[in-house]
Amino acid sequence: MYFVLHHCIIRLWKFSCTVNYVKCQRIRKDFLGNKVIIFQESNYKLYNTGSNQEIAAVTEYLDIACIRTHLLLLFQEEMSVIMAGLVEERLSIEEQQKQEQCGRGTSLTKQRSFDLEADGFTTYTDRQKKDWRTILKLAFQCIGVVYGDLGTSPLYVLPGIFPDGIENKEDILGVLSLIIYSIIIISLIKYVFIVLSANDNGDGGTFALYTLICRHAKVSLIPTQQAEDTEVSTYKLDLPKHSTKMASALKTSLESSLIIKYSLLFTTMVGVSMVLGDGILTPCISVLSAVGGIKEAVPNLSEDVIMWISVVILILLFQVQRFGTYKVGYSFAPILVLWFAFIASIGLFNFIKYDPGVIKAVNPWHIAKYFQRNKKSAWISLGGVILCLTGSEALFADLGHFHIHSIRLSSCAVLVPSVLLAYMGQCSYLSKNTEDVADSFYKSIPKSLYWPQFVLAVVAAIIASQSLISASFSIIQQSVALGCFPRVKVVHTSTEHEGQVYVPEINTLLMLACVGVTLGFRNTLTIGNAYGIAVTFCFVITSFFLVLVMVMIWKTNIILIIIYVLTIGFIEMLFLSSTLYKFVDGGYIPLLFAFIIVSIMFIWNYGYRKKYMYELKNKVAVETLTAIVSNERICRVEGLGLFYTRLVHGISPIFTHYVSTVPALHEVLIFVSIKSLPVGKVPAEERFLFQRVKPGELIFRCTVRYGYKDQRMDHKTFQEMLADQLKAFIEEDNCEEDRQRELALVDNALEDGFVYLMGEGEVMAANGSSWVKKLVVDRLYNWLSRCVRQPDEVFLIPHKQLLKVGMTYDV
């Protein structure tokens, strides 16, 4: 029988090589009695493996390439060239063959599989295929959301580069050359063509890079990994091969050092804080720059009036965020398209009218001559040049709202050509009017177009703020899901695009911070100094994670990695050193924001980890659970009880505390663990993972897996899906006689209804702890816990069916 099946699979392999990959359905394998059980979503078909005809029948239900991927795992030694390195899967199958034919064997195998490692198979491109009509629609939308900051940078870049005026006309060519190659190298090559490819199943941002690394190396500080996680189709696990020595060495280094793990998390938090800093500074500098242009028509207008007009506009901007990215994008996109058309047309007009000779700036030799003439002053001016790149980080951070092809298409077709023409037009004008550098954008506009362009500039500046505001919402959602930020309300604003979210609390805090910065600084020059530091920190941190991705995941040629570091990495470090030079002139603002945000994130994550590790250390053993269930003093009541716990390995100590307080257990008891995977989305059919805790008893563990972009289910949908998946698990796990008995008991329990049991613990520093730990845990963490949303609100648990049990954690 083995050789017959082997021969059939070899034939399937040869045939499947010509078949395009189609999204695979969920598969499980059971070789008890020489049978293969293949599941398609929640239903399954049973095939005897004794004939070629029955093996061929499998292809009616599943893609042939999918069969190839999974069934060949059973024959690793014979087909090691094709499926090398999957030893754990074979060990799992061998252990499964030793079990009895009844359900007890299957359950025991699953118990062990919680500590093994498996392989994933579905790629992002397979899952995220979109037709061109959708891509074009998203490309239009992202113009209104993503490109506002980059598109409005001509308003303030040249005044920031020449704060003391232009001393040498040749400097105009050097600066223009710097702007051209900065946009091409950083915005276009790095972000559009390289960084966007480092997405995490379609999601971008600093946390997306971190979670991508966490899936390929065990660098997470919370031990929640399960072997079954890698079977989720979006997990995309691709471990380094033994032949890739550099990738394996890096993976080993990351996993073996606790200092490196903390450093990665801290760097991620700093990156998140800098993006939030961008979300605060972008609206301020964009709106102030645009509104300040009115002084060209009304010279007597004071700065105070401009400041208060800007504050009113900022408040209105944050009030429209509740309508969501979808509506905001469609509303803003036509205006931004018109803006790009205007600045490109005016830039081309000025280029032809004043000095077409600025085209010589495409020669990078002018950059070298600029530094040779100005030396330290040229280096300091890089702090102004960086402003032409502001918003580049939003291209990646906002990726979850759109699609990689839509951003690439609109960047190459609209963004880069329009912005480059705008800068060339301004520089062409300045070559003949060097005294107008302080207000070069509005001075270079033809008089007949001043008012239309002014109105359009104000509106475009308002829109420019949208890119980093949307990015802030996305990155906070990721941070909350991964336990690195206090629980806040996340509203999904689109049923069509799951990445489009709105966070009310963050929206309010950003608005207050923007108003405070605008009132405090009043001018764009000081805000620009602060803005440059936030942007360059984002660039450097992204490059750091990108190099790790290149080495460990992409397995890029070392020569290409060195070229990246010596070119893009060196340029970004030059920008960072220049912006830090302006620390006392407003550059401290983003660092102050970063300190506050990182402190909040670290305190929350520290308390979150300590609480989890306490439960893991004091988890209830199976023997203790058996004694509790067998205790005659414990009453068994009708219904289905859902006991919520953080643990995915073991049972929370809150359970014993609950039993000692309320000596009663439901007929069907399920320990539910809500777990966030380091992926954007978890398919609904793969969300529930069941395991029988005690053979012969209706006591289960259920891990409910969400991605950091997933929306929580309401309690009715959750109950229906959990009940269906539980029945499917029982049908798979038992013999016929036990199956019918347990299904009948579950049906009776479902008729009696659900009861939610949840622990509410207070974390306290253990006796003998330092005063710092007591301050962080007893005061700050507990204060944050009381101020934010409670777990039952996050999980949408109905209060009428909820029972809470209190407990103190001494950590």
N, C-alpha and C positions, 0 to 999 in steps of 0.2 A: 504494500500500500504506500509506503514511504517513497519508493522509487517511481511509482506511477504518478504520485502528486508532484514529485520533484520534476519529472519529465514534463508534466502539464505546465508548471510554473515557468520552466525554461522557455517553452513555446510561447506562453503569454508575454514573457519578457521580450523576446525577439519581436513579437508583433506590436507590443506597446511602444517600442522605440519610435514608431512612425505616427503615434497618436499624440495630438496636442493635449497639454495638461488642462484638465477641467477641475474646478473646485471639488475636492474630495469630500465624501461623506464620512461620518464617524464610523470607525471600525474597531471591533474587538475580536480577539482570537481565542478559541477554546479547542485544544486538541484532545480533549477527553473523548475516547471512543472514536478517534480518527474523524472528527467532525470540525468544520469551520463555521463559526457563527459570525455573520456579517450584519452589522446594524446600519440601517439607514435612518438617521435622526432617532426617533423614539421607537420605531418598529424594526423588526429583524426577520430575516429568513434563514432557514437552516438547510445546509447543503451537506450531503454525504460526499466524501472526497474519493469515492471509489471509481469514478468514471470521468472520461474527458468531457462527456456531454454536460454533466452536472457542473464541472468547473467552468465550462463555457457559459453556462447559464448565469454565472455571477455577473458577467459583463452587461446583462440586461438591467442591472440595478446600480452598478458603480462604474466609474471611469476605469479603463484598463490600466492607465498609468498609476491610478491610486492603488489598484491591486498589486501592481509591480512594487510600489514603494513599501507596502506593508508586509505582504507575504514573503518577500525575499529576506525579511528580517529573520525568518525561521531557518534560513540556510546560509548563515553568515560564513561558516568555514568553507563551504563549497563554492561560495560566490564572493570571496573576500575582496576581490578586485573592485567589485561593484559597490558593496555595502560594508566597507572596512570600518572598524571602530565601534560597532554597535553590540558590544559584548553583553551589556547589562540586559538587553532585551532577550537574548538567548537564555541567560541565567533565569530570568523570570519565567520563560516558557518551560524550561527543564524542571523548575520547582513546581510549576502548575501540573505537569504530567504525573508527579508523585502523589497528588492529592486524590481523594475519593471522587467518584463520579457525581456525588450529590453536591448540594450548594456549599457545604462546609469548606471544600477545597478551594472553590472560587473566592470565598471570602478571605481565606488565609493568604491566598496569593495577592489579593488587593492590599491586605494589611502590610505585606512586605513591600509592595510596589510604592508605598508612601515614602520609602527611604531609598528608592532606586532612581535612576536617571534614564529618561527615554529621549526620543527624538521627535522634533516637529517637522512639518513639511510644506505648509502653504506659505507662499511669498506674498509680499505686499502688492506686487503688480498683478498677481492673479486675483486678489481679493478686491482691488480697487479699480478694475477696468471700468472706464467710463467712455461713452460715445462722444464724438467731437462736438455735438450740439451742447451737451452738458459742459464740456471743457470751455467752449466759447462763452457760454453763459457765466461760468465761474470766473473766466478771465475778465469779463466786463465788470462783474461785481468786485473783484479784488482791486481794480483800479480805484474804486471808491473807498476801500478800506485799508489797503496795504501801502499804496504808493504816495499817500498824501504828504508824509514827512519828507521823503526823498524829492518829491516833486516841488515842494515849496522851499527847499533849501536855497535856491537862488535869491530869495528875499534877504538873506542875512550872511551869506558866506563871504563875499568879497569885502564888506566892511569889517568882518572879523579877522580877515587876513591882513588888511592894511588899516589898523586902528589909528595910525599916525600919518596916514597919507602915503602917496606913491612918490618915492624919491627918484626912481629910475624907470623909464618906460620899458626897458628890457625886462624888468621884474614881472611885468604883466604876462609876457610869454612864458616865463618860468612858472608862475603861479597857475596859469591856464593849463600848462603841460602837467603839473602836479594834479590838478583837478581831473583832467581827462584820464590819466593813468590810474589814479586812485579809484575812480568809478569803475573803470574796466577791470582792474585787478581785484578789488575788494568786493564791490557790489555785484558785478557780473560774473567773473570767473569763480571767485570763492563762494559766494552765497548762492547765486542762481544755478551754477553748474556743478558745484561740489557739495556744499553743505546741504542743499535740499535733498541730495541723494542719501544723506545720513539720517533720513527720517525714521521715526519709530512707527511703522505701520500707518504712515500718512500724517503723523503728528510731529510738530517741530518744537524747538525751544531747548533751553538748557536742560530741563528735566527729561525731555524726550531722549536726549543724548545719554544722560545718566542711566535711565532705565534700559536703554539699548545695551549699554555696557554691563548692567546688572544681570541681564539675561544671558550674556556670554561668559561672564565670570562671576563667581559667588562673592560679590563685594558688598552685598546688602548687610546692614548691621542688625537686622531682625531676621532670625532663622525661620522664615515662613515658607521656604521653598519646598515643593512637592514634586515628585517625578511626574505626576499626572499633569502638572502645569505645562510641561513641554509638549503635551499632546494637543493643547489648544491650538487651533489652526492659525491663529494670529501670533503665536509665540515666536515662531521663526528661529528656532535654535540651530545654530551652525557652529559647532565647536571646532576650534582649531585642529587641523590634522597634525599627526606626528611629524610629517615631513616639513611642516612650517615651524621651524625652530624658534624664530623670533616671536611669532604669535603665542606659541606655547610658553615660552619663557616669560613673556609679559603677563599672560594669564596667571601663571604660577606666582609671580611677584605680587600681583594685585590681591590674590586670594590669601596669601600667606602673611601679609603685613596688616595689622590692625591700624597702624598709623596711616598707611596709604588709604585704607577704607574711610577713616575719618576725614582725611584730606580731600578725598573725592567728594564726600558729602558736603564738606564745608565749602569747597570750590563751587559746587552746584548751588548752594544757598547764596553765595556771593553773586553768581551769575543771575539768579532769580531777582535778587535785590536790585541789581543794576538795571534790569529790564523794567522793574517797577519804578526805579528812579527816572528812566527814560519816559515812562508813562506820565510822570509828574512834570518833567521839564519840557517835553515836546509841546504840549498845549500852550505853555507860558511863552516860549520863545516864538512859536509860530504866530500866535494871535497878536502878541505885542508888535512883532515885525510888520504884520499886515496892516494893523490899525494905525501904526506910526506913519504909514505912507500918506495919511490924510494931511500931514503938515505941508506936503508939497502944494496942496490947494488952499489950505488954511494955515499959514505960517504962525499965526498968533495963538494957535491952540496949545495949551500947556500940557506937560507930561502927566500931570495928575488926571486931567480929563481923559487922556489916552489910556491911562492905567485903569480907570474905573469903567470905561467902555469895554476894555479887555476882560475885566472881571465879570461883567454881566454876560458877555459872550461865552466865557468859560462855564459859568453856571448853567446856562441854557444847553451847552454842548453835553454836559454830563446828565442832564435830565432826559435827553432823547435816547440814552443808551439802553433803557429798559425795553425799547421796541425791538432790539436784537440786531445782530450783524446783517441778517438777510435783508430786512427793510432798510436799515441804514445804508448798506452797500448799494442797493438799487436806487436809493434816493440820491446818494452822493456821487455815484459813478458818472452820470451824465455831466455833472459840474466839473469833475476832475478831467474828463475827456476834453471838455471845452478849455479848461485851464492849460492842459498840455498843448493843445492846438494853438492857443494864444502865445504862450511863452516860446514855442518853437517858431512860430511865424514872425514874432517880433525879433527874436534872436537872429533869424535868417535875414530879416530886413536890416537890422543894425550891422550885421556882418558884411553885407553887400555895400551899405551906404558909407560906413565909416572906415573900416580898415580890414579888407579881406586878407591882409598879410598875417593876421593872427593864426591862420591855418598852419603856420610854421610850428605852432606849439605841439603838433603831433610828433615832432622830433624830440625824443626824451633827452637829447643833449642839452636842451634849454634848462632842464632841471639841474643838471650838474653845474652849469654856468650860474644859475640862480644861487646855489649854495656857495659857489666859489666867491661870488660878489658879496654876499650878505652874511655868510658864516653863521654866527650864533642867532642873528635876527631871522635868518631863513629857518633855522631849527625851531625857534619859538613860533614862527608863523604856521607851522604844521598844526598847532592847536586850533587855528582857524580853518585850515584845509580839511580837517577831519569833519567839520560841519557839513561838507558836501556829501558825506556818507551816512549821515544820521537817518535812521529809518531802514538801513540795510538789514539790521538784526530783526526787524519786523517781517522781512521776507520769509524768514525761517520760523519765527515765533508764531506767525499767523497761518502757517501751513495747514493746521488742522481745520481751519475754517473753509479752506478751498481745496485745490488739487495741485500737485507739483507741476503738471503740464500747463495748467492755466496760468500759474505765476511765471513760468518760463516764457510762455508765449507773449503775455502782455508786457513783460520786462523788456524783451528784445524788440518788440514791435512798437511800443508806446513810450515806456519810461526812459530808457537810456538815450535814444535819439533826441527826444524832446529836451531833456535836461542838458545834454551836451550842447545843443544848439543855443539854449538860453545862456549858458556860460560863455560861449564863444561870442554871442551878440553883445553881452555886457562888457567883455574884455575889449572887443572891437570899439565900442563906444568910449571906454575909459582911455584908450590909446590916444584919443583926440580931446578928452575932457577929464584929465587926471584929478582935477579938483572936486569932482562929483563922487568920489569913491565912497564917501560916508552914506550916500543914498543912491547907489548906482542902479538899483533895480528900477525905482520909480523915475529917476532922471532919464534913463534910457528909453522910456516909453514915449512914443509919438504923442504929441499933445492931444490930438483928436481921439486917441484911445485911452487917455488917462482914466477917466471915470469908469468906463466899462471894465478896464483892467483892475482898478482899485477895488471895485465891488467883488469882482471875481477872485482877487487875491485874498480879501477878507474871508470869503466863503471857503476858498481852498485851504486857508490856514486853519479854519475850524475843522475842516475835513482831515487835515494833516494829523491832527491829534488822534484821530480814530485808530490809526494803525497800531500805536503803542497802547492805547486803551484796550483794544481787542486782544492784543498780545498779553497784557496784564491779566485779563480774565482767564485766558487759556492756561497761563503758567500757574496761576493760583489754583485752578481746578486740578491740575496735575499734582501740585504740592499737597493739597488737602487729601487727595486719594492715596498718596503714598506716606501719609502720616508726618509730613514735614511742615504743616501749617495748621493753625486752629480751624476747627470745623465752621465753615461759613456756608451760606445758602448759595447753591449753584443752580441757575435757571437755564434750561435748554430752550433756546429761542427759535429753533427751527426743527421741524420734523423731517425735513429732507436732508439736511446736512448736520450730522450729530456733533461736529466740533464747534458749532456756534453757540456760545454760552454768554451769560450775563451774571455777574456777582454783585448784588446790591451793596453789601458792606464795603467791598473794595472800591466800588464806584463812588461811594460817599467819601471815603478816606482820600481817594485821589483828587476829588473835587476840592476838598478842604485844603489839601497840600498845595494844589495849583494856585488857589486863591492866595494862600499865605506867601508863596514864592513871588507871585506877581506883585503883591502889595509891598513885599520886603525889598525887592531889588529894582523894580520899576524900569529897567533898561535891558536890552538884549545882549549887550556886551558881557556883563557879569554872568547872566544866565548861560550865555554861550560857553564861557569858561567851565562852568559846572557841567554843562551838557557834554562837552568833549570828553571829560573823564569817564562819565557813565558809558558813553558809546565805546570808547577804546577798551575799557574793561570787558565789556560784552564781547568785543572782537577777539581779545586774547584768550578769554575763557573758552569761547567756542572753538578756537583753533587748537587749544590744549586737548579738549575732548575729541575733536576731529582726528588728531594724530593717533590717539588711542584706538579709535574706530578703524583708521587706516591699517594700523599694525595688526590688531587682534581680530577684527571682523572681516574687513575687505581683503586683508593680507596683501596689501599694495607693495609693489616693488620698492625696496629700501631706497633706491636712487630717486624715485619720484617723491618719497616722503622727505628726503633731505632737500630736494629742490623746493618743496612747499615750505619747509621751515626756514630756509635761507632766503626766500623771496617774500612770500606773504607774511610769514612769521616775523621776519626782520622788519618789514614795513610797519606792521602793527605795533611792535615794540618801540619803534621810533615815534610813532604817533602818541603812544602812552607816555613816553618820557617827556614829550613836549607839553602835553596837557597837564601832567603833574607839576610842571614848572609854574603853572598858574593856580596852584593850590590855594594860596592866600587871597587870590582875587575872585573868589566864588567857587573854586574847584573843590572846596571842602563840603559843599552841599550834598552831592551824590554819595560821598563817603559817610556823611552823617546819616543820610537815609539808609544806606547799606548797613551801618552799624545797628540801627534800630530794627530793621527788618530781619537781619540775620540773628539778632538776639532773640526776637520773638520766635523765629523758626527753630533755633537751637533749643530754647527752653521747652517748646512744645514737643519736639522730637525726642529730647532727653527724657522727659516724663513719660512719653508714649512708649519708648523702648524699655525704661525701667519697669513700667507696669506690665508689659508683655513678658519680660524676663522673669519677673516675680511669679507670674502665673505658670510659666514654663518650668521653673524650678520646683514649684509646689503643686504640680499637676497631679490629678488623682490617678492612681494605678488601676489597672484592670481588675486586680484582686480586690481592691477596696470597693470598686463599683459592684462586683459580684456579691460581696458581703452586704452592701446596701440593698441591692435588689432582692436578695434572699431573706432579708430581715423581715420577720413577721409583723413587726411594729409599723412597718412602712405600708401604708394603704395604697392600693392601685385604683385610681379613679378613671372614669371614662373620658375619652377625648384624646386629642393629640397635642402634646406639649413641645414647644420649640424653645430650647434653652440656648440663649445667645452667649457665645464665648469668643474671646479673641484667638484662642489657640487653634491651630490646625493639626498639631501633634499632641494628643492627649486631651484630658478633660480638665476644665478650669477648677481651681480650688473653691470657687464660689458655689459650685454644685454641692459639696459636702456641707457648706455653711447653710445653704438653702434647705437641705434635707433635715438638718438638725433643728431648723426653725419651723419648717412646714413638712412634717413627716408623711408626705404623700407624693406619689409619682403617677403620671398618666400612663394609660395602657400602651400608648405609642409615644416614645420619647426620642426626640431628635436634637442632638447638639449641633447648633447652627453656628458656623464661623463665616463671617463676611470678610472676604479677602480681596485685596486689590493686587492684581497682577501687574508687573511692569510692562504692560501692553496698552495700547489705546482702547481697543474694543475686544470683548469676548463674545463670540456668537451665542445666541440665546440657547441653542441646543447643547452647548458645551458649558453652560454656566454652572450646573449642579454636579457635584462630585460626591457620591454616597459611599459609605463604608459601614459595615455592621460592627458595632462595638463589642457585643457579647453574643456568641452563637446561641441560637435557640430563643433569644429574646428580641422583642421589637424595640430595640435600642440602637440608634444609628448615629453616625456622625455625617453631617452634610456641610461641605465647603461650598459656599456660594461665591463664585469668582466674578469680579467686575474688573474691567479696564479703567484707566483713569479718565477716559472720555465717556464711559457708560453712564446712563441715567438710571437712578434707582427705580425699581418697579413699585407700583402701589401695592398695598397689602392684598387686594383681591387677586391681581395677576400673579403675585408672588405665591399665594396659597395654591392657586390652580396649577402653576408650573411645578411647584414642589411636590404636590400630590401625584401628578402624572409621572414625574421622574422617579419618585419613591416606588410606585407600582412597577415601573419598568425595571428598576433595580431588583425588586423582590422576584419578579418573573425570571430574571436572569440568574439569580443567586441561589435558588432552591430547587429541590426535587418537586415533582408534580403534586404530591400529597401535602407537603409543607407549604407550597406556593399557594394553593387554594385556601388553606386555613389562614395564612397570614394576610392574604388579600382581603378576605372577609373581615378580619379584625381591623384592618386599616380602613375599610369602607365604613365600618361602624364608628370608628374614632372620628372620621371625617364628618359624619353626620352630627356628632356631638360638638364639633367645632374645634377651633384652634385656641390655644392659650400661649401667650408669649411670656417667657421667663427671662429676666435680664438682671444682671448684677450692676449695682451702682457703687463703685468703689472710690474711696478717697485715698490719695497717695500721700504718704508721710515718710520723711526721712527716718531711717532706723536710728536707734540710740547709738551714740558715739560718732555720728556723722559730723562732718565739718560744718561750720556756720554757712559756708558758701552753698553747700548742698541743701541745707535746711532752707536757705533763702530761695534757692531755685525751685525746689520741690514743694515745700510747705506753703510758700507764699505765692511765688510767681506762677508756677504751673497750675496750682489749684485755682488761683484767681482767673487765669485764662480759661480753665475748664468751666467755671461758673458763668463766664461772660459769653461763651459761644453756644451754638446749638448742641443739644443733648443727643446721645446716640439714638434714642427712640424717635426723635424728630428726623434725624438723618435717614434712618431705615424705614420711615413712614409707617411706623407701627401704630395701630389703633389703640387709644388709651383704654377703651372699655375691655380690651382683651389682654392688657398688660399687667404683669406682676413683677415688682422690683424687689431685689434683695440687696441690702447694704453690706459693705465690707470695707475694712481698712487695709491698705497695702503698706507694709513696712519695707521700704526699699533701701 
